[in-house]
Amino acid sequence: MAYEIRDREGEFFGTWSEYIFSTVDAVNDQHAKKILLYLSKERHKECTRDEINDYLGNPLSDRELEDKLRALEYGDLITQGRNNFRYCGIQDDILDLIFRDLYQEEIDDDIPNIDLELTLKVATLEKEKKSLTGALSELKGRMLELIVYRELNQCRQKRQPIVHFRQRLRPFLNAQHAGRWETRLATCAVSVFDRVWMNYPLFLPHTTMVELDVLAKGEDAERCWAVVFEMKNRDEKHLPTMVEAQLFVDKVERVKQWLGETGKTVKEVCSVFFSAEGFQSEIEAWLQEQGVLTTDMVCWEHNE
């Protein structure tokens, strides 16, 4: 586990570190790194802006500090507390380890012993098997989201569509669905995006918030379009259920409504249910009947 987290050529380290770099570069100063280090260390509690500025040595005005905190929050590296005066670090021990491996020596002139920390952490988790199972399941899900988010964000930066999009989908179980989707697939295969989000909270009037695992949106002067992914990274004994499929279809309808409220013509909302180990045939057939594309890890990675 220590090797996977610290291997700078590996997918694990590369995905997380790129996620950190993209936000730190946007803020682009040493204070942002110190803020992240402080909130990461104190991630199990809320910290006030005064406490954060005291840790920095009070070099910033309240407005300057708030601007940096908002930028870091927008990048999903910190979260707001009970009000806009309080902030928290992300409750993710792996993110904390990778961030400190990257920056702690630069900030505090202190080299963290990541290997020892991981050894102690794994020993603790092994004593709590139920908690370990839940943590590993969540980490697997987050990694799948990050892999797709990272790829879509690279496409956004290059102003290009998703590479080999059509070839990376599972085949339609009903040939009629394939014919019905031909024009829409052609549109999705050439679409480019202006914004990409992970774990996007979608709010609509008079409804509860829903979270979209990965969302990408594009627009021109008159039209807008989007692709939305639902991710499940579970073993073959725990494939997506009908309830989960129905919930995703409801999310897609909300995305269409959200785009419609922009006042622009909604060109296309492409929905993809990504289940790493595949689907039960009846669930997949139902999803495709609803206009949802399906893929799995083999299809997605084999044809990239």
C-alpha positions in Angstrom: 0.0 0.0 0.0 2.8 2.4 0.8 4.4 1.7 -2.6 1.1 2.4 -4.4 0.6 5.7 -2.6 4.2 6.9 -3.1 4.9 5.6 -6.6 5.0 8.8 -8.6 4.7 6.9 -11.9 1.7 5.0 -10.8 -2.0 5.7 -11.5 -2.9 6.0 -7.8 -0.3 8.7 -7.0 -0.7 10.4 -10.4 -4.5 10.8 -10.1 -4.5 12.2 -6.6 -1.5 14.5 -7.1 -2.9 15.9 -10.3 -6.1 16.7 -8.4 -4.1 18.5 -5.8 -1.9 20.3 -8.3 -4.8 21.7 -10.4 -6.2 23.6 -7.4 -2.9 24.6 -5.8 -1.8 26.0 -9.2 -5.0 28.0 -9.5 -4.3 29.7 -6.1 -0.6 29.7 -6.9 1.1 30.7 -3.7 2.8 29.3 -0.6 -0.1 30.4 1.7 -2.4 28.0 -0.1 -0.1 25.1 0.6 0.2 26.1 4.3 -3.6 26.4 4.6 -4.0 23.0 3.1 -1.4 21.5 5.4 -3.0 23.1 8.5 -6.5 22.0 7.6 -5.4 18.6 6.6 -3.7 18.1 10.0 -6.8 19.5 11.8 -9.3 17.8 9.4 -11.4 16.3 12.1 -12.6 19.7 13.4 -13.7 23.0 12.0 -11.2 25.9 12.1 -12.1 29.6 12.0 -10.5 32.1 9.6 -8.8 33.7 12.7 -7.2 30.3 13.6 -6.0 29.8 10.1 -4.5 33.3 9.8 -2.8 32.9 13.2 -1.2 29.7 11.9 0.0 31.6 8.8 1.4 34.4 11.0 -1.3 36.8 10.1 0.1 37.9 6.7 -3.3 38.2 4.9 -6.2 40.6 5.2 -9.5 38.9 6.0 -10.7 39.4 2.4 -7.5 37.9 1.0 -7.7 34.9 3.2 -11.4 34.4 2.4 -10.6 34.5 -1.3 -8.0 31.8 -1.0 -10.2 29.6 1.2 -13.0 29.9 -1.4 -10.7 28.9 -4.2 -9.5 25.8 -2.3 -13.1 25.0 -1.4 -14.1 25.3 -5.1 -11.3 22.8 -5.9 -12.8 20.3 -3.4 -9.6 20.3 -1.3 -11.3 21.8 1.8 -15.0 22.2 2.8 -16.9 25.0 4.5 -18.0 24.4 8.1 -21.2 25.5 9.7 -20.8 29.0 8.2 -18.5 30.9 6.0 -16.2 31.7 8.9 -15.3 28.1 9.5 -13.5 25.6 7.2 -12.5 21.9 7.4 -9.9 19.7 5.7 -11.2 16.9 3.5 -11.9 13.8 5.7 -9.6 11.6 3.6 -6.5 10.1 5.2 -5.0 9.0 1.8 -5.3 12.6 0.4 -3.6 13.8 3.6 -0.7 11.4 3.3 -0.1 12.2 -0.4 -0.4 16.0 0.2 2.1 15.9 3.1 4.5 13.6 1.1 4.4 16.3 -1.6 4.6 19.5 0.5 5.3 19.1 4.2 9.1 19.3 3.9 8.8 22.5 1.7 6.4 24.1 4.2 7.6 23.0 7.6 11.1 21.7 6.8 10.0 18.4 8.2 10.1 15.1 6.3 7.0 13.0 7.2 7.6 9.2 7.6 4.8 8.2 5.4 5.8 4.5 5.4 5.6 4.3 9.2 2.3 6.2 9.3 0.8 3.8 6.7 2.0 0.8 8.6 0.4 2.1 11.8 -2.7 3.0 10.0 -3.1 -0.4 8.3 -2.5 -2.1 11.6 -5.3 -0.1 13.2 -7.6 -0.8 10.3 -6.9 -4.5 10.4 -8.3 -4.5 14.0 -11.5 -3.0 12.7 -12.3 -5.2 9.8 -15.8 -3.8 9.2 -14.4 -0.3 9.1 -11.6 -1.4 6.8 -14.1 -3.0 4.4 -16.1 0.2 4.2 -13.0 2.4 3.8 -11.6 0.3 1.0 -15.0 0.2 -0.8 -15.3 4.0 -0.6 -11.7 4.4 -1.8 -12.3 2.1 -4.8 -15.4 4.2 -5.7 -13.5 7.5 -5.3 -10.6 6.1 -7.5 -13.0 5.2 -10.3 -14.5 8.7 -10.2 -11.0 10.2 -10.2 -9.9 8.2 -13.2 -12.9 9.4 -15.3 -12.7 12.9 -13.9 -9.0 13.1 -14.8 -9.5 11.9 -18.3 -12.4 14.3 -19.0 -10.4 17.2 -17.5 -7.5 16.4 -19.8 -10.0 16.4 -22.8 -11.3 19.7 -21.6 -7.8 21.2 -21.5 -7.0 19.9 -25.0 -10.4 21.0 -26.3 -11.0 17.5 -27.7 -13.9 15.0 -27.2 -13.6 11.8 -25.2 -11.2 9.5 -27.0 -12.9 6.5 -28.7 -16.0 7.2 -26.7 -18.3 4.9 -28.8 -15.9 2.0 -28.7 -15.6 2.1 -24.9 -19.3 1.4 -24.3 -20.9 -2.0 -23.7 -23.0 -3.3 -26.6 -26.8 -2.7 -26.6 -28.7 -5.7 -25.6 -31.5 -4.7 -28.0 -30.6 -3.9 -31.5 -33.5 -1.4 -31.7 -31.8 0.7 -29.0 -28.6 0.8 -31.0 -30.4 2.2 -34.0 -32.3 4.8 -31.9 -29.0 5.9 -30.4 -27.0 6.3 -33.6 -27.5 10.1 -34.0 -27.1 10.8 -30.3 -23.9 8.7 -30.1 -22.5 10.6 -33.0 -23.2 13.9 -31.2 -21.7 12.7 -27.9 -18.6 11.3 -29.7 -17.6 14.8 -31.0 -18.7 17.0 -28.0 -16.1 19.0 -26.2 -16.6 20.5 -22.7 -15.9 23.7 -20.9 -16.3 22.5 -17.3 -15.7 19.2 -15.5 -16.8 18.4 -12.0 -16.5 15.5 -9.6 -19.1 14.9 -6.9 -21.1 17.8 -8.2 -24.0 18.8 -5.9 -27.1 19.6 -8.0 -29.7 21.8 -6.5 -33.1 22.5 -8.1 -36.0 24.5 -6.6 -38.3 22.4 -4.4 -36.2 19.3 -4.6 -33.5 17.7 -2.4 -29.9 17.9 -3.5 -28.5 15.1 -5.6 -24.8 14.4 -6.1 -23.4 13.6 -9.6 -20.3 11.4 -9.6 -18.8 13.1 -12.7 -20.3 15.9 -14.8 -19.0 17.6 -17.8 -20.7 20.6 -19.5 -20.2 22.5 -22.7 -22.0 25.3 -24.5 -21.9 27.8 -27.3 -23.9 31.0 -27.9 -27.2 29.2 -28.4 -26.9 25.6 -27.1 -25.6 23.6 -24.2 -24.8 19.9 -23.6 -23.5 17.6 -20.9 -22.3 14.1 -20.1 -23.0 12.7 -16.6 -21.4 9.5 -15.2 -22.7 7.3 -12.4 -19.9 5.1 -10.9 -20.1 1.7 -9.1 -16.8 -0.1 -8.3 -18.1 -3.2 -6.5 -17.4 -6.9 -7.0 -19.6 -9.2 -9.0 -21.7 -10.2 -6.0 -22.8 -6.6 -5.5 -23.7 -5.3 -9.0 -25.9 -2.2 -9.4 -29.5 -2.7 -8.3 -32.7 -1.5 -9.9 -33.1 1.1 -7.2 -29.7 2.5 -8.1 -30.5 2.5 -11.8 -33.8 4.3 -11.2 -32.1 6.9 -9.0 -29.5 7.6 -11.8 -32.3 8.0 -14.4 -33.9 10.6 -12.0 -30.6 12.4 -11.7 -30.3 12.6 -15.5 -33.8 14.2 -15.7 -32.7 16.8 -13.2 -29.6 17.6 -15.2 -31.8 18.2 -18.3 -34.0 20.5 -16.2 -30.9 22.3 -14.8 -29.6 22.9 -18.3 -33.0 23.9 -19.6 -33.1 26.7 -16.9 -30.1 28.3 -18.6 -32.4 29.5 -21.4 -30.3 27.8 -24.1 -31.4 24.9 -26.3 -30.3 21.6 -24.7 -28.5 19.8 -27.5 -27.8 16.6 -25.6 -27.4 15.1 -22.2 -25.4 11.9 -22.5 -25.7 9.6 -19.5 -23.3 6.8 -18.7 -23.6 4.2 -16.0 -20.1 2.9 -15.3 -20.1 -0.3 -13.3 -16.6 -1.7 -13.0 -17.7 -5.4 -13.0 -20.6 -5.1 -15.3 -24.4 -5.5 -14.8 -27.2 -8.0 -14.2 -28.8 -8.3 -17.7 -32.2 -7.1 -16.6 -30.8 -4.0 -15.0 -28.7 -3.2 -18.0 -31.6 -3.8 -20.4 -33.7 -1.4 -18.4 -31.1 1.3 -18.3 -30.6 1.1 -22.0 -34.4 1.3 -22.5 -34.2 4.6 -20.6 -31.5 5.9 -22.9 -28.6 5.3 -20.5 -25.3 4.1 -21.9 -23.4 1.4 -20.0 -19.8 0.6 -19.6 -17.4 -1.4 -17.4 -13.7 -1.3 -16.6 -12.7 -3.8 -19.3 -14.6 -1.9 -22.1 -13.5 1.6 -20.8 -9.8 0.8 -20.5 -9.4 -1.7 -23.4 -10.4 0.8 -26.1 -8.9 4.0 -24.7 
